[in-house]
């Protein structure tokens, strides 16, 4: 999508953090913005901030885990603001831990936290694509979808099992959907950030507060406690990087290259596990292998070598 000016972007979790950074970057490029969030106070603040900068903006309250809520919001947005060209599935919650050394281990994760993370981080992405991708296909003008994963979509450190599971799910869903949507001219980008300034932990605590049993067990204090202070990346800079990825149709958006050595450790472990067949002499057929291939991997590698489109 080389020409973004005048296009409409729908951003979930758009009232703060990375979502607001996207909204600011997109608006500066001349895009029209729909900011969706479940936090109405944050929505009001975001609306004021964006309008002060001259952005053409609409705000909507949305529970991203509800498919029916998505349908209602989409109908309202398209009736009052026009069709959505860019969908950013950015809403999310965290697993959190009280310090960098004290983890919330999987055996202590309460059921409500598992469901909250899966519904907010994964079901929301499914709902967003199911809502807007068919409309993009029907119009026949292409489009773009950005799904926010994380470095936790590549790496699985101890103490983050549920969060990691949700982000690995976003990665797999996005990669497969990218191949399905590409023939329709719809691009896909998977945002995989490291540390970014956000309200993620506070948002998680707020979302859990009304859930049964949320104040009980080992998870209670961990979820509500802030992470230790550490410098983190500017959300606006992340938003600007995402805009570049949309323009260049980049599948993976890696904002923190310092994680490359850790990623290589995982890739090396996977490669090292490939050895002798469990049944020597047996091979899956070439047809089965071909059906397992995703052309997007090859396309993205070659596209990256020739990337360099400018934002227009």
N, C-alpha and C positions, 0 to 999 in steps of 0.2 A: 504494500500500500504506500506508494511513493508520494501521493498527494493527500495530506491529512487535513489541511485547512478546510473548514466548513463541515467536516465529518463530525458525527456524534458518537461520543464514548460513554458507556455505562460502566461505572466503577463501584463494585461492592467494597464495603469496609473503607469507603472513600472519605470519611470525615476526619481521619487522622492518619498519622504514620505514612506508610508507603502509598496508601490509597490517595491521601491528600497530596502527596508529592507528585503522583501521576496526574491528578487533576490540575495542579498548578503548571506542570510541564506541558500537558496537552493544551490547556487554555492559552498558554503563551505562544503555541504554534497555530493558534486560530481555530482550535476544535471547540465544539459545543459539548458541555459536560453534564451528565446526570450522575449525581453523587448519591449512592444508596448506603444506608447504614441503619443499624438497629438502635443506636444511641442518638436520640433526638436532640439532646443538648449539644452534642458534638456536631450534629448536622447543622444546627443553627450557627454555631461558631464558624464552621467551614464555609457556609453560605456567605456569611459576612466577609470573611477573608477573601474568598474568590471574587465576590462582586466588587470589592474594593479595588481589585486588580483589573476590573473590566471584563471578567469572564462571563460568557453566556451560559448560565447554569440553572439546573433544576435539581432540587433535593427530594428524595423519597425515602420513607421509612420502610425497611425490608428485613424480615427474618429469612435469611438465605437458606435455612434448612427446610422451609415450607414451599413445596411446589406450587400450591394454590396461591400463595403470596406472590411468587414470581409471576404467575399468569396475570394477576390483577395489576401489578405494578407495570408490567410490559404493556398491557392494554392502555393504561393511563399515560405512560411515557410516549407511546407512538401516536396517541390521539392528540396530545398537547405539545409534543416536542419533536415529533418526527421519528423516522426509523433509526435504529441503532446500527452503526457501522463497526464499532469496536467494542467488544465486551471484555471487561477486566474482572475476572473472578479472584478478588483479592482478600475478601473477608476471611478471618481466621482467628483461632485461639491457640494458646500454648499449654504445654504440660507443666512447665516451670519447675524450679527447684530453689531451695532457700539460699544456698551458696553454690559456688562452682564445685565444691567438694562433697556436697550432700545431695544425693539424687533421690528422686521418687522412683523406686524400683517397681517393675511391672507387677510383682506380687502384692504391692500395696495400692495399686491403682483401683479406685472404686468404679463401679459400673457406670455411675452417672458421668464421670470424667471421660471414660472411653466413648460413650455415646455422644457427649458434647463435642469432643474433638472430631469424631468421624462425621457427624452431621454438619458441623460448621466448616470443617476443612475439606471434606470430600463430597458429601451429598450436595453441598452448595454449588460445587463446580459442575456436577451432573445436572442440577436444576438449571443453572445458567445456560449451559450449552443446549439443553433440551428446549429451553424457552426461546433463545435468540438465533441459534444456528439455522433452524428450519426457515425462519423469516429471511435470513441472509441468502439462503439457497433459493428461496422462492423469488426474491427480487432479482437475482442473477447478476448483482454488481460486486460480488466478492465481499470481503470483510476481514476482520482479524479478531482473534481471541487470545487473551493473555491470562494464563493461570498462574497464580502465585504459589510456588512450592517453597523450596528452601535448600540450603546446603544439606539439610536433613533429608532431602530427597536423593542424595548421593551417599551420605555418610550416616552411620548408625551407632553413635556413641552410647555407652551405658547411661541409664537414667532418663532416657527420652523415648522409650519403646513405643508408646502410643502416638506421640507426635511424629516420630519417624515413620511409623506405619501409615499415618495419614498422608504424609508428604511423598512417600514412595508410591502410594496409590494415585496421587495427583500426577506424578511423573508418568506412570504407566498409562493412565487414562488419557493424558494429553498426547503422548506419543502415538498411541493407537488412533485417537480421534484426528490427529493431524493428517494421517494418511487417508482417512475417510473424507476429510473436508477439502483437502488440496485440489481435487478435481473440480471443485466448485469455486475455486479462486479464493478460498478462505484460508488465511494464514493462521499459524499457531505459534505462540511464544510461551515458554515456561520460565518464569522468573525464579531464580535460585539464589537469593541473597544470603549473606552472613548477617552480622550484627548491623541493625538499622535503628535509628531513633524512632520509637513507637510507644504506644500504650498497650502493647499486646498482653502483658501480664495483668495489668489493671482490668482490661477488657475481659480476660478469662475469669478473674475473680468476680466481676460484676455479673457475668453470664451464669456462673455457678451458684451465686448467692440464693437464687430462688428455687434451686433444684433440691428435691428431697435427699437428705443425708449429706448434703454438701459440706456441712460444718463438722462432720464427724470423721474419725479415722486419721491416719497419718497424712493424708493428702490435704487436709483442711488448711494447716498453717503454711504448707509449701506453696499452695496455689495463690494465696493472698499476699505472700511476702514478696517484696521487690527483689530483683536480681542485684547483685553487687554492682556498684558503679563501674562503668567502663566506657571509653569513647566508642561511639558508633557512627555509622555513615549517615549522611544527610538524606532524608526521604526525597527531597527535591532532586538531588543528583541521581538517585535510583530512578525516579520518574523520568528524568531526561534520558537515562540509558534505556529504559523501556520504550520510549518514543522512538529512539534510534532502531531498536529491534523490530518494531512494527514496520517502520519504513523499509528496512532491509529484509524483512520476513525471516528473522533469526529464530530458530527453534529454542535454543538454550540461551538464556540471558544470565551470564555469570558476572555478577557485580564485584565479587571479592576474589580475585585471582590468587590470593595468598593461600587459598585452600587447595590449590592444585596438587601439592605433594601428598596431602591426605587422600585426595581422590585417586591418585596414582597407586597408593598403597592398597586401596580396595580393588582397583582394576587388576593389580598384580596378583592379589589373592585369588581372584576369580580365574585368571589365566592359569595360575599354578594348579588349580583344581581340575583342569581339563587334561585328562590322561587316557588310559586304556579303556576301551568299551566294556560295559558290564557283560556284554555278550560278544566276545571277539568274532569278527566275521559278519556281524549284523550291521546294517546301515539303513537309516531311514531313507526313503526314496527321494530322488531329486525333486519330485513334485511336492513332497511334504516340506522339504527344505525351502523351496521357492515360496511356498505359502507362508512360511515363517519369516520371510524377508520383509523388511520395511524400507521402502525406497526413500523415505524421508531422511534416513541416516546418510545415505549417499548424496542426496540432494543438498543437505545442509552442509556437509563437508566441502562440497564443490562450491556452493554459494558463498561460504565463508571466505574462501580464497579470493573471490572476486568482489566482495562486498565493498560498499563505499558510496551508496546513494545518499543524497542530501535531503533534508527535511523540507518539504514544500507544502 
